[in-house]
Amino acid sequence: MRTYLVGGAVRDKWLGRPVVDHDYVVVGAHPDELLALGYKPVGKDFPVFLHPTSGEEYALARTERKIGHGYHGFAFHADPGVTLEQDLARRDLTINAIAEDENGVLVDPYGGMGDLEQRVLRHVSPAFVEDPVRLLRVARFAARFEPLGFAVADETMALLRQMVRDGEIDHLVPERVWAETRKALGEAQPSAFLRLLRDTGAMAVLFPEIDALYGVPQRAEFHPEIDTGVHLEMVLDAAARLAPGDDLVGFCALTHDLGKALTPTDELPRHVGHEHRGVAPLRVLAARLKVPTEYAELAELVCREHLNAHRALELKPSTVLKLLVSLDALRRPERLTTFLTACMADKRGRLGHEQADYPQATWLRQARDAAASVTSGPFVAAGLQGPAVGAAMEKARIEAIAKMKLCNT
């Protein structure tokens, strides 16, 4: 029995990146041998075990065979005769098909180290096309590694396009699409995820609401980048800089401008009312991908209210309070933080405005604190009851916001 560290841990160690998970492959062993050593089985489709002390994953070396469509359309075979090279052959990219033995010696049958040095994302074998999730994974790796100079190999791009043409991605289940998208939105350069999906034709299949934004013009005085799709890519990358790893902010950024694809042609390049038009396609997208409620709700608020955030300094105190209440920001200030980060990303996701100030964020935080300082106690003590308490609190909160605004002028 031999044990090897495999996959991302080997790759990231070589790149000097933090290693989060350690995954191991065990060659030449029966499941009973691992059970006898105290390993705990967790795999349903193939033998995967948790180490008795570290809790890290150990999988028996296995091969796989395509028997149907989609992610679950595989039959797996694991026995002591499966070699390490056979196990590595079923992996997606060469940079993920490197193993390291207990002495630190690398096993690299598919040229992964060379591709790491050359900064190439390349598939291991033609069997790559059998798993549609791999298209999303490559797009996600592009979002992670493009800042380091990585690019997808031409032959791998050809296979990705083939997967779209052959309809293999039509069999992706919503949960997997969302899982990979969510991870991509937390990467350093999410725009690379969108570009790869669009270059392969997958975006039109998986995200038609987003694909429709490309080629839609905007007013050059506000958006020097002109193209709404390009603007979206810039907003995503701005969000990644402002809130690294925050996929909730990323999803809000991704969906904030969906209404611009629905602007009547005769109104272009203006987009009056796009913040309201965008709610319907956002709901469709969120429902199709089974997006968590918290993500869908906050994204809808950003879609509907981001223009109010941009003009917050000109809003009446009563309108500011209405905005804060819609966000539930008085009880949950973290929602305001997410909202403002996405709105700031929208401001900075424009050509030449990448470092633009956003004083609206400071003002809305101050307004929130002023409004939240008003409590029910004094009004109850004064003898008010029921709805009268709420009405008095609302009036006092508007006055507190107005006073704060006066102090800032």
ZAMARGU-4260 file (C-alpha; in steps of 0.2 Angstrom, whole numbers, plus 5000, padded with zeros to 4 digits):
<rodrens>
0) 5000/5000/5000 | 5007/5017/4995 | 4999/5034/4999 | 5002/5050/4989 | 4997/5068/4991
5) 4987/5073/4975 | 4979/5087/4966 | 4977/5105/4972 | 4988/5103/4987 | 5003/5098/4976
10) 4999/5112/4964 | 4997/5126/4976 | 5012/5121/4986 | 5023/5123/4970 | 5014/5140/4966
15) 5017/5146/4984 | 4999/5148/4987 | 4991/5143/5004 | 4986/5124/5004 | 4969/5123/5012
20) 4964/5104/5009 | 4976/5089/5008 | 4969/5075/4998 | 4977/5058/4996 | 4976/5043/4985
25) 4980/5026/4991 | 4987/5013/4979 | 4987/4994/4981 | 4974/4993/4996 | 4957/4985/4999
30) 4944/4995/5008 | 4945/4983/5023 | 4963/4987/5025 | 4959/5005/5028 | 4944/5001/5039
35) 4956/4990/5050 | 4967/5005/5052 | 4953/5016/5059 | 4948/5026/5043 | 4930/5031/5042
40) 4921/5028/5025 | 4912/5043/5018 | 4911/5039/4999 | 4894/5033/4992 | 4900/5031/4974
45) 4918/5026/4977 | 4929/5022/4992 | 4934/5038/5001 | 4939/5038/5019 | 4943/5050/5033
50) 4959/5048/5042 | 4956/5043/5060 | 4966/5058/5067 | 4968/5071/5054 | 4951/5070/5046
55) 4958/5072/5029 | 4952/5063/5014 | 4960/5047/5008 | 4953/5039/4992 | 4957/5022/4984
60) 4965/5024/4967 | 4951/5022/4954 | 4946/5022/4936 | 4930/5029/4929 | 4920/5024/4913
65) 4906/5035/4905 | 4889/5026/4905 | 4877/5041/4904 | 4875/5060/4903 | 4880/5073/4916
70) 4890/5073/4932 | 4883/5056/4938 | 4884/5047/4922 | 4900/5037/4927 | 4904/5020/4934
75) 4919/5019/4945 | 4931/5005/4948 | 4943/5003/4962 | 4954/4989/4967 | 4972/4986/4972
80) 4977/4984/4954 | 4973/5002/4949 | 4989/5011/4947 | 4993/5029/4952 | 4995/5034/4934
85) 4977/5027/4930 | 4970/5037/4944 | 4978/5053/4939 | 4973/5050/4921 | 4954/5053/4926
90) 4958/5071/4932 | 4953/5086/4923 | 4969/5097/4921 | 4987/5092/4920 | 4991/5104/4935
95) 4979/5094/4945 | 4986/5077/4940 | 5002/5078/4950 | 5006/5067/4965 | 5019/5068/4979
100) 5025/5053/4988 | 5029/5052/5007 | 5047/5057/5003 | 5042/5072/4993 | 5046/5064/4976
105) 5034/5070/4962 | 5025/5059/4951 | 5020/5068/4935 | 5015/5057/4921 | 5005/5070/4911
110) 5017/5085/4911 | 5008/5095/4925 | 5024/5103/4931 | 5029/5109/4914 | 5011/5117/4912
115) 5013/5125/4929 | 5030/5133/4924 | 5022/5138/4907 | 5006/5144/4915 | 4995/5133/4905
120) 4978/5126/4909 | 4977/5110/4899 | 4966/5094/4899 | 4974/5078/4904 | 4965/5067/4891
125) 4951/5066/4878 | 4940/5059/4891 | 4939/5077/4898 | 4924/5080/4887 | 4914/5066/4896
130) 4911/5077/4912 | 4902/5094/4909 | 4906/5100/4926 | 4924/5102/4920 | 4919/5116/4908
135) 4914/5126/4924 | 4929/5120/4933 | 4941/5126/4920 | 4932/5143/4919 | 4934/5144/4938
140) 4952/5140/4938 | 4954/5154/4924 | 4946/5166/4937 | 4959/5160/4950 | 4974/5159/4940
145) 4973/5172/4926 | 4981/5185/4937 | 4996/5174/4939 | 4997/5173/4920 | 4989/5157/4916
150) 4979/5154/4900 | 4969/5140/4893 | 4978/5129/4880 | 4970/5130/4863 | 4967/5112/4862
155) 4958/5113/4878 | 4947/5127/4872 | 4943/5117/4857 | 4936/5103/4868 | 4926/5115/4879
160) 4918/5122/4863 | 4915/5104/4857 | 4906/5100/4874 | 4894/5115/4871 | 4891/5110/4853
165) 4887/5092/4858 | 4875/5097/4871 | 4884/5089/4885 | 4882/5104/4896 | 4864/5104/4894
170) 4864/5089/4907 | 4872/5100/4921 | 4861/5100/4936 | 4857/5118/4944 | 4866/5113/4960
175) 4883/5110/4951 | 4881/5126/4940 | 4878/5136/4956 | 4892/5128/4966 | 4905/5132/4953
180) 4898/5149/4950 | 4898/5153/4968 | 4916/5148/4969 | 4921/5158/4954 | 4913/5173/4961
185) 4925/5172/4976 | 4941/5171/4965 | 4953/5185/4961 | 4947/5188/4943 | 4929/5183/4941
190) 4928/5191/4924 | 4939/5177/4917 | 4925/5165/4922 | 4913/5175/4911 | 4925/5177/4896
195) 4928/5158/4895 | 4910/5154/4896 | 4906/5166/4883 | 4921/5161/4872 | 4915/5143/4872
200) 4896/5147/4869 | 4892/5140/4887 | 4886/5157/4893 | 4871/5158/4881 | 4866/5140/4888
205) 4869/5142/4906 | 4867/5161/4909 | 4856/5169/4895 | 4852/5184/4905 | 4870/5188/4907
210) 4875/5184/4889 | 4861/5196/4883 | 4871/5211/4891 | 4885/5209/4879 | 4884/5221/4864
215) 4872/5233/4873 | 4878/5251/4873 | 4878/5263/4887 | 4881/5282/4888 | 4899/5285/4885
220) 4900/5300/4897 | 4895/5288/4912 | 4902/5272/4904 | 4918/5275/4894 | 4919/5256/4891
225) 4902/5257/4882 | 4898/5239/4881 | 4887/5233/4896 | 4895/5216/4896 | 4912/5223/4898
230) 4905/5234/4912 | 4899/5219/4921 | 4916/5211/4919 | 4924/5226/4927 | 4912/5227/4941
235) 4915/5209/4945 | 4934/5212/4946 | 4931/5228/4956 | 4920/5218/4969 | 4934/5205/4970
240) 4946/5218/4975 | 4935/5227/4987 | 4929/5211/4996 | 4941/5196/4992 | 4933/5179/4993
245) 4915/5187/4996 | 4904/5177/4984 | 4889/5186/4990 | 4895/5203/4985 | 4900/5194/4969
250) 4883/5188/4965 | 4875/5205/4969 | 4888/5212/4956 | 4885/5199/4943 | 4866/5202/4943
255) 4865/5221/4946 | 4862/5227/4928 | 4852/5213/4920 | 4838/5225/4916 | 4849/5234/4903
260) 4847/5219/4891 | 4829/5223/4891 | 4830/5242/4887 | 4820/5245/4871 | 4831/5248/4856
265) 4824/5265/4853 | 4829/5271/4870 | 4848/5266/4869 | 4861/5270/4875 | 4850/5277/4889
270) 4843/5264/4902 | 4829/5273/4911 | 4821/5261/4923 | 4834/5247/4921 | 4835/5244/4939
275) 4817/5239/4940 | 4817/5229/4923 | 4831/5219/4930 | 4821/5211/4944 | 4812/5199/4934
280) 4827/5191/4925 | 4836/5190/4941 | 4822/5180/4949 | 4822/5168/4934 | 4840/5166/4935
285) 4840/5163/4954 | 4826/5151/4953 | 4834/5141/4939 | 4850/5139/4948 | 4842/5137/4966
290) 4852/5151/4973 | 4851/5153/4992 | 4837/5165/4998 | 4850/5177/5006 | 4859/5179/4990
295) 4843/5181/4979 | 4836/5194/4991 | 4852/5204/4993 | 4855/5204/4974 | 4837/5210/4971
300) 4840/5224/4983 | 4856/5229/4974 | 4848/5228/4957 | 4833/5238/4962 | 4841/5251/4973
305) 4859/5254/4967 | 4855/5270/4958 | 4848/5276/4974 | 4864/5272/4983 | 4873/5282/4969
310) 4863/5297/4972 | 4862/5295/4991 | 4869/5312/4994 | 4854/5320/4985 | 4840/5309/4993
315) 4828/5316/5005 | 4830/5310/5023 | 4814/5300/5022 | 4820/5292/5006 | 4836/5287/5014
320) 4827/5279/5029 | 4816/5270/5016 | 4831/5263/5008 | 4839/5258/5025 | 4823/5249/5030
325) 4821/5240/5014 | 4839/5233/5017 | 4834/5229/5035 | 4850/5238/5039 | 4844/5245/5056
330) 4844/5227/5063 | 4857/5219/5051 | 4870/5231/5047 | 4880/5218/5038 | 4867/5219/5024
335) 4871/5237/5022 | 4890/5233/5020 | 4886/5220/5007 | 4875/5232/4998 | 4887/5246/4998
340) 4902/5236/4993 | 4892/5230/4977 | 4887/5248/4973 | 4905/5254/4975 | 4910/5240/4963
345) 4897/5246/4951 | 4905/5264/4952 | 4922/5258/4950 | 4918/5245/4936 | 4920/5259/4923
350) 4935/5263/4912 | 4945/5276/4920 | 4935/5275/4937 | 4944/5260/4945 | 4949/5270/4960
355) 4935/5282/4961 | 4929/5289/4978 | 4912/5283/4984 | 4907/5295/4998 | 4889/5289/4997
360) 4895/5273/5007 | 4901/5284/5022 | 4885/5294/5021 | 4874/5280/5021 | 4883/5271/5036
365) 4882/5288/5046 | 4863/5289/5041 | 4860/5271/5047 | 4869/5274/5064 | 4859/5290/5066
370) 4843/5281/5063 | 4847/5265/5073 | 4851/5277/5088 | 4832/5280/5089 | 4824/5267/5101
375) 4806/5264/5107 | 4810/5267/5125 | 4807/5285/5126 | 4791/5285/5117 | 4784/5271/5127
380) 4789/5280/5143 | 4779/5295/5136 | 4763/5285/5135 | 4763/5280/5117 | 4756/5263/5112
385) 4755/5252/5096 | 4756/5260/5079 | 4759/5277/5087 | 4776/5271/5093 | 4781/5266/5076
390) 4775/5282/5068 | 4785/5292/5081 | 4800/5282/5079 | 4800/5284/5060 | 4798/5303/5062
395) 4812/5304/5074 | 4823/5293/5063 | 4820/5305/5048 | 4824/5320/5059 | 4840/5311/5065
400) 4846/5308/5047 | 4842/5326/5042 | 4852/5332/5057 | 4866/5321/5052 | 4865/5327/5034
405) 4865/5345/5040 | 4881/5342/5050 | 4890/5335/5035 | 4886/5350/5024
</rodrens>
